[in-house]
Amino acid sequence: MVPKGGPDGGDGGNGGDVWLVADHNVASLLAFRDYPHRRADNGKHGSGQKKHGSSGADYEAKVPIGTIVKSHEDGTVLVDLANHGDRWLAAAGGQGGRGNARFLSNSRRAPKFAEQGEDGVEGWVRLELKLLADIALVGFPNAGKSTLISRISRAKPKIANYPFTTLEPNLGVVQLDDFDFVVADIPGLIEGAHEGKGLGHQFLRHVERARALLVLVDLAPMDGRSGADQIEILLRELELYQPDLLDRPRMIVQAKADVAQIDVDPEHLAFSSVTNDNMDTLIGQLAELAKEGRSDAESIAVAPTVHRPMAETVTITRNDDGSWQVHGRQAERAVALNDLTDLDAMAYVHDRLAGLGVDKKLAKAGARQGDAVRIGALEFEYDESIL
């Protein structure tokens, strides 16, 4: 307060927001495993002479393209950051408290109270990454996918002669002249993968981000299954999981030509990653497949999918101890004053809550004379006479 000059307290600055931003320069979510907490800056305090505090700086947490954000509580998808530059507000900063100058009115000429700054949103979300690749290698376990990607790129996946050696997708960058493309070694699928068998859902979700598909037929299958049967089962699993996967460019090739135990289909290229037979031809065809996949992807605009909560309103619930709890940002802000012993402050709170309909909602919920009511840090007795 300025003597004989009226209230002059400035507003506090807003807290910074925390954003998740898809960035093509970020390859993984490993940084969040080691450092899961992100926080934006606080707003600055207001001061006399109506000087407002500055707002806190936002924090942008960079995540890979293809990051899915889910609710930590129930796994609900909140947003799909599918493109470079997609942004999602993960936690909003609190609004700065209003200085006492804001509460000046004809009936309140010298307010001695101000508003406390609002706490920012805190919470946890789950981040999942769907790999973004030009081509996904699709085949049964032990079909030779890992060996192939190790031969055509610098990827060094774990390779062994038993099923499910690959449990996490491997990415490899293939270079052909002046053209680079990314190939993903997807863990092997089994019949029933679309129902989740053999970790099917975890594996299939990585196929969703591929622009094109390379289906590998195992010419030396452990179970003796024919090439035609392998193709039929693999394509059916893709279709049952997500039908539009079959609309993407794809190519069928036959691996392990050097140790073939079933008939080779002349319609599809047969190659050997061990002897390098037809490897140059295969890489050339893969480059063309990658170009086709990119062309198709560029013709379709992919917008981020955002699931937003409904606008917040004032709600009333009953606590275990019989007291009533008032929920809602506006109601909680109405009681966020620094001196609730001040009669002017209490009059302001009452008028604000009445304007929000809190009294009527308490009555409708069943509140009775003398019941305890809680709003934020404030607890008071319900008075039916004020209705």
Backbone hydrogen bonds, N-H to C=O, Kabsch-Sander energy under -0.5 kcal/mol:
donor,donor_aa,acceptor,acceptor_aa,energy
2,V,6,G,-1.9
5,G,2,V,-3.2
6,G,2,V,-1.0
10,G,47,S,-2.2
12,G,97,G,-3.2
13,G,44,K,-3.0
15,G,94,G,-3.3
16,G,41,D,-2.9
18,V,91,A,-3.0
19,W,17,D,-0.6
19,W,59,Y,-3.1
20,L,88,W,-2.7
21,V,19,W,-0.5
21,V,61,A,-2.5
22,A,86,D,-2.6
23,D,63,V,-2.8
26,V,23,D,-1.8
27,A,25,N,-0.5
32,F,29,L,-1.3
33,R,29,L,-0.8
33,R,30,L,-0.7
34,D,30,L,-1.5
35,Y,31,A,-1.8
41,D,57,A,-1.8
44,K,54,S,-3.0
47,S,51,K,-2.6
50,K,8,D,-3.9
51,K,47,S,-0.9
51,K,48,G,-1.0
52,H,50,K,-0.7
53,G,11,D,-3.0
56,G,14,N,-3.1
59,Y,17,D,-3.1
61,A,19,W,-3.4
61,A,59,Y,-0.6
62,K,60,E,-0.7
63,V,21,V,-2.7
66,G,81,L,-3.0
67,T,64,P,-1.2
67,T,81,L,-0.9
68,I,128,E,-3.9
69,V,79,V,-2.6
70,K,68,I,-0.5
70,K,126,R,-3.0
71,S,76,T,-2.8
72,H,124,W,-0.9
75,G,71,S,-1.6
78,L,69,V,-3.3
79,V,69,V,-1.4
80,D,305,T,-1.7
81,L,67,T,-2.5
81,L,79,V,-0.5
82,A,80,D,-1.6
85,G,22,A,-2.8
86,D,83,N,-2.0
88,W,20,L,-2.0
90,A,18,V,-1.9
90,A,88,W,-1.0
91,A,18,V,-1.8
101,A,9,G,-1.0
102,R,99,G,-1.9
103,F,100,N,-1.3
104,L,101,A,-1.0
105,S,108,R,-2.1
115,E,98,R,-3.0
116,Q,336,A,-3.0
118,E,95,Q,-2.9
121,V,92,A,-2.8
126,R,70,K,-2.7
128,E,68,I,-2.6
130,K,66,G,-2.4
130,K,128,E,-0.5
131,L,129,L,-0.7
133,A,131,L,-0.6
133,A,209,R,-0.5
134,D,182,V,-1.2
135,I,182,V,-2.0
136,A,212,A,-2.1
137,L,184,A,-3.0
138,V,136,A,-0.6
138,V,214,L,-2.9
143,A,140,F,-1.4
148,L,144,G,-2.1
149,I,145,K,-2.4
150,S,146,S,-1.8
151,R,147,T,-1.2
151,R,148,L,-0.8
152,I,148,L,-1.9
153,S,149,I,-1.1
155,A,149,I,-0.5
162,Y,160,A,-1.2
165,T,162,Y,-0.7
167,L,165,T,-0.7
170,N,185,D,-1.4
172,G,183,V,-2.7
174,V,172,G,-0.6
174,V,181,F,-3.4
176,L,174,V,-0.5
176,L,179,F,-2.9
179,F,176,L,-2.3
181,F,174,V,-2.1
183,V,172,G,-3.0
184,A,135,I,-2.9
185,D,170,N,-3.3
185,D,183,V,-0.5
186,I,137,L,-1.0
186,I,184,A,-1.1
189,L,139,G,-2.4
193,A,190,I,-1.8
195,E,192,G,-1.5
196,G,193,A,-2.1
197,K,192,G,-1.8
199,L,196,G,-1.0
200,G,197,K,-0.7
203,F,199,L,-1.9
204,L,200,G,-3.4
205,R,201,H,-1.8
206,H,203,F,-1.1
207,V,203,F,-0.6
207,V,204,L,-0.9
208,E,204,L,-1.0
209,R,206,H,-0.7
210,A,207,V,-1.7
211,R,133,A,-1.9
212,A,134,D,-1.2
213,L,249,P,-2.4
214,L,136,A,-2.8
215,V,213,L,-0.6
215,V,251,M,-2.9
216,L,138,V,-3.1
216,L,214,L,-0.6
217,V,215,V,-0.6
217,V,253,V,-2.7
219,L,217,V,-0.7
219,L,255,A,-1.9
224,G,221,P,-0.8
230,Q,226,S,-2.0
231,I,227,G,-2.3
232,E,228,A,-2.3
233,I,229,D,-2.5
234,L,230,Q,-2.6
235,L,231,I,-2.5
236,R,232,E,-1.9
237,E,233,I,-2.4
238,L,234,L,-2.0
239,E,235,L,-2.4
240,L,236,R,-2.6
241,Y,237,E,-1.6
242,Q,238,L,-2.7
245,L,242,Q,-2.3
246,L,243,P,-1.6
247,D,244,D,-1.3
248,R,245,L,-1.1
251,M,213,L,-2.1
253,V,215,V,-2.5
254,Q,269,L,-3.1
255,A,217,V,-2.9
255,A,253,V,-0.5
257,A,271,F,-2.4
259,V,256,K,-1.3
260,A,257,A,-0.9
261,Q,219,L,-3.5
262,I,219,L,-1.4
268,H,265,D,-1.6
269,L,252,I,-0.5
271,F,254,Q,-2.7
272,S,277,D,-1.9
276,N,272,S,-1.1
279,M,276,N,-1.6
282,L,278,N,-2.3
283,I,279,M,-2.7
284,G,280,D,-2.1
285,Q,281,T,-2.2
286,L,282,L,-2.6
287,A,283,I,-2.2
288,E,284,G,-1.7
289,L,285,Q,-2.2
290,A,286,L,-2.7
291,K,287,A,-2.2
292,E,288,E,-2.2
293,G,289,L,-2.4
294,R,290,A,-2.5
295,S,291,K,-2.1
296,D,292,E,-2.2
297,A,293,G,-2.3
298,E,294,R,-2.3
299,S,295,S,-0.9
300,I,297,A,-1.1
301,A,299,S,-0.5
303,A,301,A,-0.7
305,T,80,D,-0.7
306,V,304,P,-0.6
307,H,78,L,-2.9
308,R,306,V,-0.6
315,T,327,H,-1.8
317,T,325,Q,-2.2
319,N,323,S,-3.1
322,G,319,N,-1.9
324,W,372,A,-2.9
325,Q,317,T,-3.0
326,V,374,R,-2.8
327,H,315,T,-3.0
327,H,325,Q,-0.6
332,E,328,G,-2.4
333,R,329,R,-2.4
334,A,330,Q,-1.5
335,V,331,A,-0.8
335,V,332,E,-0.5
336,A,333,R,-1.1
337,L,335,V,-1.9
338,N,114,A,-2.6
342,D,339,D,-1.2
346,M,342,D,-2.4
347,A,343,L,-2.2
348,Y,344,D,-2.2
349,V,345,A,-2.5
350,H,346,M,-2.3
351,D,347,A,-2.2
352,R,348,Y,-2.5
353,L,349,V,-2.7
354,A,350,H,-2.4
355,G,351,D,-2.0
356,L,352,R,-1.2
357,G,354,A,-1.2
358,V,353,L,-2.2
361,K,357,G,-2.1
362,L,358,V,-2.4
363,A,359,D,-2.2
364,K,360,K,-2.3
365,A,361,K,-1.8
366,G,362,L,-0.9
366,G,363,A,-0.7
367,A,362,L,-2.6
370,G,382,Y,-3.0
371,D,368,R,-2.5
373,V,380,F,-3.0
374,R,324,W,-3.0
375,I,378,L,-2.8
378,L,375,I,-2.5
380,F,373,V,-2.5
382,Y,371,D,-3.1
384,E,382,Y,-0.5
386,I,383,D,-1.3
387,L,384,E,-1.5
